[in-house]
């Protein structure tokens, strides 16, 4: 039997072939060791980002329980603690099972590739496939552990709002907010000063940057409107860490500041204002209008992926209902600032949302999802897109604290349903708020929702349709897609789409639109006149 090394070295020298073989196998082994080291280091990093907020929650839990403890240990409290333990065990079990399943899939895929490479190695002594496999694995792991975090840092100049860049004009200000005009990024576009003005209201939770995702890549919710010559403005909350007025803000403050901004724009442009609220910003826009403070100032409303009746958001409600009532308290998420004011800790709130979707957000699942983003198959090097880097920056860097009273409004919306006559579970200025007032005031309303939104379920976004007629636009994909995917003018279902029936969504969802109309938000606003 001939040697597997015959004819593979210089001049057919078997000894040279043997040296080449061993050199290649050493390189392969080194690559595999390095890639597995990066794998486990990366998994530890993802686990740390998930576990760190847990310690904040644990400290808050201990502090709250010590405040409540009166020296006794009644049966009721022990029962609640047991229920809480069982709830935590269930969450941990679901996260573990999902992680094990994904881990097994990953290992099976890797084993198949390894065996294929070994299969080529054994008959003929050629280790090249094995080497190429190890090199590809190392590139993927290096991309995830080193290159991707670097790309996330480097995307900062291109991502989000840069209010001092010259693309924005400060128009008005209150103790709590600043109002900026958004200038077109298209050089040929000029703002129509006599056009109908729009105020875009970002969510407190997600922040404003997501609505100016990547303007240079033509992916920006706010610029989709500004680039159509619409007088477009964005309301930006001041830094809560430095602004006591924000820390202590109430829903009434939000409404009064919105009234002031609407007065400024109505006087400037000679037209009534359209409010355009994204997610929590949509909920706040609705209750501001229902409070009566914006009468005679606002005549049109756009809500995008907004939780208008959070109690209909099935996944979140199921999560809350599994908690013993005693622990459904915002006090467990509070953080005391140096000046003594308390705010809701954004890191804890973000962590709670991850727990709600533990089957998708457990550390290994997040790690695996990003890992597969760079595994493009044999012969294809990892590619880090600006979109992926910007989304990661949003999810990791834009977490901020939230005023207690603003959080309480949303919390009440998720824990108490809208009544059968359309009355919301929250009040402003001591007055009840009812969806039917939108129709009574003749305000035109476009409700935008996302077909696969796992943060704001469709029933939560479309709840007002039980009480008022509104136009509906259903977008494909998930919660942030309107700001990321569909803000691009060239997208198949862009914010500028004239006929939303062109979008690839369930036809039954499109049928929810009143009167059969289905326009995108840009078209809706432009056709208001």
N, C-alpha and C positions, 0 to 999 in steps of 0.2 A: 504494500500500500504506500502511495506517495505521500510525502509530508504536505500539510496544508500551507506551508510557507514556501514551497518550491516555486521559483519563478517570480516571486513578488518583490525581491530586493533588486538593488542595482546590479545589472548584468546577470540576474538570476541567482545571485548569491543567497543561499538559505539563511546564513547568519545575519545578513543585512535585513532580510525579510523578518527574521525573528526580532531584531532590534526595533524595526519599524512597528511591528505588531505590539510589542511591549510599550513602546513610546505612546502609541495611539491609545492603548488600553489605560495607561497611566493618566493621560489627558482626560479620557472618558471618566475615570474614577474621580479625578480631581473636580471635574465639572459637576458630577453627581453630588459629591460632598458639599460643594459650594451652593448648589441649587437647593439642596435639602436644608442647609443651614438658613438660607434666605427664606425658605418656605416656613420654617418654624419661627423665625424671627418676625416674619410678616404676620403670622397667625397670632403671635403674642401681642403685636401692636394692635391688631383689630380687637383682640380680647380686652386689652387694656382700655381702649376707647369705650367699650361697652361696660366694663366693670367699674371704672372710676366714678361715674354718676351714682352707682349703687352705694358707694360709701357716703356720698352726700345724702342720699335717701335714708340710709341707716342712721346717720347722725341726727337728721331731722326727726325720724321716727322715735328715737330714744328721747330726744328733747320733748317732743309732744307727749309721749307717754308719761314721762316724769312729771310734767305739768298737771296731767290728769290724775296721777296716782295720789290717793288720799290715805295710804297706809293699809287699806283693806285689799282683799283680792276676791271680789264677788264672782259668782259663777258666770254671770253674763259676760264679764270681761274675758274670762278664761275661754269661754265658748267662742267669742269673737277672734281671739288670738289663734285658736285651733283652726277656725275657718280660714283665717288669713294664711296660716301655714299650709293648709291643704291647697289653697289657691296658688301659692307660690310654688308648691310641688308640682301642680298641674302645668304651670307656665314653664318650669324647668324641664319637665318631662317632654312637653311638646317641642321645646327648643332643642333638647338633646336628640330626640328621635329624628327630627328634621335634619339635624347636623350629621347624625350617623348615616342616614340615607344618602345625603349628598356626598359625604366622605367616602362611602362605599362606591358610589358612582365614579367619583374622581379616581379612586384607587384601581377600579376595574379598567377604566380608560387607560391609565398609565401602565398597568400590567400588560394590557394588550399591545401597547407600543413597545414595551421592553421585550416581550416575548418575540415580537416580530423582528426586532433588531438582533436578538440573540439567535433567532432562527437563521438569519443571513450569515451570522458569524460562524456558527458551528460547522457547516458543510465545507466552507472554502477558506476559513481563516481570515476573512476580510472584516475588520471591525469598523469600517467607515460609517455604516448605517448607525451603529451604536454610538459612535462619536458625534454624528450629526444630531442624533436624538438628545444626547447630553448637552450639546451646545445650545440647542433650541430651548431645552428646559432652563438652562442657566440664563439665557436672554429673557425668557418670560419672567422668571423670578426676580431678576435684576430690574426689569421694567416695573414690576409691582412694588418692590421694596424700595428702590432707589429713584428710578426715573419718574415714576408717577407722582410721588410726593413733591419732587422738584418741579414737575410740570404744574402741579396745583399751586405752588408758591409763585411760579413765574407767570401764571395767567392773570394775576391780580390787576395789572394795568389795563387789561382788555375786558375784564369782567365787571359787571355791575355799574352802579352809579359813581361817577367821578364829577362831583358837582362843581369843582374848581377847574374843569377841563375846558371851559368855554362853550360847552354844548348845552348849558343850562343857565337860566336867568332867575335869580331870586326875586319873587314877585310880592310875597307877603310873609308875615311871621306872627306867631303868637308865643306865649310862654312855652307851649308844648310842641308846636309843629312849625315847619318851614314849608312854604309853597314855592315850587320851582317850575318855570316853564321849560318844557322839553323841546329843544330846537331840532329841526330835521337833520338827519345825517346825510341825506341826499342833497348835494350842492345845488341842484337845479330846482329844488322845492322851496317855496316861500310860504310862510304862514299867512293864512287869510285872517286878517285882523277883525273883519266883520263876520267871521265864521262862528259857529256855535262852539263855545268852550267846553272842555271836558276836564274834570278832576279825577285822576286815577288814585285809588286808595289801596296801598299795599297792606298785607296782613301784618299785625304786630308779631305774630309767631315766626313767619317765614322771612320777614324783612323785605326791604325795598329792592335789594340788588337782583333778586331773581327776575324782576320785571324789566331789568335792563341787562339781560343775560349776557349776550355777546354782540353789542351794537356793531362792531367792526365786521362781524360775520353775518350781519343782517338777521340777527336773531334777538329781537328785543320787543317785548310786549308794548312798552310805551312808545317806542319809535315807529311801530307799525301804524300808530295813529298820527304821530307827528309828521311822518313822511307822506301823509295824504293831505298836507296843508291844514290839518285840524289844529286849532289852538289847544295844545295839550299841556296839562299841568299834572304834577305829581306831588302828593302830600307826604312829607318825610318827617317822621317822628324824631325829636331830638334825642341825644344820647341819654338813656335812662340812668346810667351810672353817674352822670354829671349834672342832671337836671331834676331837682326835687319836684318841680311841677309835673313832670312826666311820672315820677314815682308815685305820686298821689292822685293821678288822673282818674276821673270817673267817666262814665258814659255820657253824662251831661256836659262835661268839658269837651268831649269829642264832638258832640252835636253843636255846641256853641262856636267852637273853632271852625267847624265846617260851614256854619252859617256866615261867619265873617269872611272866609275865603270865597264863598259863593257870591257874597255882596260885592267883593272886590272885582271878581271876574265879570259879573253881570254888568257892572258899571263900565268896565274897561272895554268889553266887546259889544255891549248893547243887546245881548242875547241871554236867555236863561241857560242854566248850566246842566250838563249831563254828568251824573256821578257814575264812576266805573270802578267797582270794588272787586278785588281779587281775594278769594278765600275768606279769611276773617274780615278783611276789608269790605267785602260784599255784605256780610252780616251787619257790620257797623253802619254802612251806608243805608241799609234798609231801615234800621231802627232810628237813625238820625232823621230820615224822611218821615217815618211814622210818628215821631215826636212832635211834628208840626213846626219845628224851628226853621225848616227850609221851604215853607210855603211861599210861593211867589218868587222863588229863586231857582228851583230845580224842577224841570219838567220831563226828564228822561233818566232812566236807570239801566245800567248794565251790571249784572252780577256774574262773576266767573268762578266756577267750582266753589261756591260759597255754601257753608253749612247753615241753611236758613231754618231748618228744624233738625238740630243735631240728634234729637232722640230717634230719628229715623235712620241714623247711620248705624247699621246693624252691628258691625264688628266692634265699634267703640262702646256701644250700649251694652253688648254682651260682656265686654271686658269690665265695665264699671259695675254691672249687676252681680258679677262674681265676687266683687269686693264686699265684705261685711259693711253695712251702712255706717258703722262707727268710724271706718277708715276712709270714707268718701269726704275728705276734708282737705281744702286747699292748704291748711296749715302745715301739712307734711311736705309741701313743695316751696315753702317760703324761705327767703334769705334776708337776713338783716344787714343793711348797709352801714357804713361807718357813721352816717348822720342819724342813725336810729330808725330810718324808714325801712319798711319791709316791701319786698317785691317777690313775684313768683320767679323762681330760679329756672331760667330757660333750659339749662342742661338737664335738669330733672324732668321738665316737661317733654323734652325731646326723647329722653330715655323711656318715659311712659309710653309714647307713641311706638317706640321700638318693641316694647313688651307686648303691646296690643297685637303686633304682627310678628310675634316671635318666630313663627314658622318660616318667615322670610328674612328676618333681621338679626337672628342669632349671629354671633361673631364669625363662626366658620362659614355661614351662608353668605354673609357680606364679603368675606375674604374670597370665597370661591367664585362669587359673581364677578368680582373685579379681576380675579385670576383668569377666568374664561374670556374676559374682554380682550386680553392680550394673547390668548392662545388661538391663533388664526390658522392652525394646521401646519403640516410639514412644508418646509420651504418658504414660509411666509413669516417675516420678522414681526415682532410686536410693534404696534402703532398706537401712540397715545394721542387721541384727538383732543382738540381744544374743548369740545363739548363735554367730554368725560371729565376733563380737568376742572372745568367751570362748575359742573354739577357737584363734583366732590368738594370744591371750595365752598359752595353754597351750603352743603350738608354739614360741613365741619367748622366753618369759620363764621357763619351768619347766625349762630345761636345767640340769642339775647334774652335778657330778663324782661318781664312783662308786668305792667301795673296790676295790682291785686283786683281792683274793681273791674277793669277791662276783662281780666281772666274770668272773673266771677260771672259776667254776662254770658260768656261762651259756655262756661261750666253749667250754668242753669239751663242753657239751650240744649245741652246734651243729656241732662238728667230729668228735664221736665218737658213733656210734649206740648206742641201748640194745641190750643183747645179746639173743640169741634166748630166753633164759630170764627176761627182764624186769629184768636188772641194769643200773642206770644207770651212765654213764661217770664219775660223780663219787663221792667218798667223804666221809663225815663221821665224825670221831673214829676215823679209820683203818678204818672198817667199810664193807663193800659195802652198797649200797642197792638193794632190789628192790621193784618195784611190787606183787608178790604179797603183801607184808607188810600192805598195806592191807586185803585180804580176810581174812588170818589174824587180824588184830586186830578184825575185825568193824566196821570204820569205814565208814559210809555215805558215798558219794561222788557228787556231781553235777558233771559236766563241762559247762561252758558254752563254746560256741564261736560264732564269727561266720562266716556263709556266705561273705562276700566279704572276708575278712581277708587283706590283702596283707603283713602284718607277721609274723603267726603263722599259717602255713597250717593248714588243717583237719587234715591227717594228723599234724602236730606236736602239736596240742591233744588229739587223740583217740587218741594212741599207746597209753595205758594199757589201752584196750579189748582189746588183743591178749593181755593178761595177767590182767585182773580184770574183773568185772562192775561197771559203773557206770551211773548214770542220765545221760542226755545231753539237753541243751537247746541247740538250734541257733537262733541269732538271725539275722535279716536284717542286711544292710549289713556294715560293716567293723569294724576293731579297736577303735575307741573308742565304737562305737554303744551298747553296753550302758551306758556312763557318760553318754552325751549324749542320744541319741534315746530309748532304751528305759527310761531311769530315770524318765521322765514317766509318772505313773499313768494318764493318759488315752491313752497311745500304744497303737497297735494290737497291739504285741507287748511290753508292758511287763514289767518285772521281777516284777510281781505276777500275771501271767497264770496262770490255773489249768491250762489245757490248751494246751501249746505247739503242738499241731496247728493252732491258729487262726492261727499266724504264717505269713507268706508266704515259705516256704523250700522248697527241693527236697524232695519227700516221701521220696526215697531217703536223704536225710540224717537225717530224723526217725527213719527205721527203724533207725538205728544204736543207739538207746537200748535198754538191756537191759530185757527184759520188756515192751517197748512203752510204758513210762512216759515222760512228757516234761513235767515241771513246771518252772516258772520258779524261780529261786533263792529268792525270798521264800516261795513256796508250799512249796518243798522244806524250808526251815528250819522254818516254822510247823508243818508236818505231822510233824516229828520228835517232837512232843509237848512 
